[in-house]
């Protein structure tokens, strides 16, 4: 086992959540470190290096596994799945049947819900809301651009279903 549920608990949205504590050192987590909150051991795998840190919360039928991270004040619930090397952080929320995988990043106050599948090296941040659909930033052919001009991707072109609140 890599972590245990501690006696410290909180009520969140009518659910009792327990703080976790690392039982061994792995990745950036040291033995004895306190993590975030889970409803049960079903929410966070004991395998690989996945972790719930800070004051992050994972509950319901949500699952975090592989090398995925849920950090800071992020919330993952319902039937959401976070896996591979995906990261959910800051105040982001992932719920319903959303699946965040591979190297996807969800941060700031972004909300991912519905049947959304976010994968590849996708990054959703700011006040974004993804309600449903698949999101992957496609590989693009290099384009000629003026010196010091940063590449731009039109979110409406590659992220259908993303709305700025």
Phi, psi and omega in degrees: 000141180257343178211167175224161173276134178268179177280346180288125180222159177224159172260129179219120182052039178078010181241139176275124180243146182246137176289146178257159178222133180290134178261351177206166179273133176202150181047234179264004182265131179258150176307132180094344179300140173272142179249204179275210187239139175227156177283321179203173178294346176292337183283332184228122181296148175274354182264160177057213187241018179299152184203149171245118186238175179062232176248023179297154183229133177228125183204181185073220177265013180296146181227137174237124182207180186073230178248021184289155180230137170235116192231169176058242183249020182295154179231130177232126183208188184062236181250020183295148178231128179240119183207187192059238180241030180291153179227132173242126185211183186058235181248025182292154178230134178230124182207192189063231182251024184296146178232118180246121188218179183055235183253023182296148181231129175235122184214187185060231180249026181296148178235126177242126182210186182074215180260030182297139172238115182248124185210185184071221178251034180297145177227122177241126185208184184072218180261029184293150176227120176248117186269319181193155177119179179256141180229121172214131176284115183288154174288133182245149175290141178302138178247149176289135178216160179295152179304137179071003177277130181277144177295146180233140175239126178286114183302328180293333181283318186250351182234063179299139180093005179260130181231139177269123183281000000 
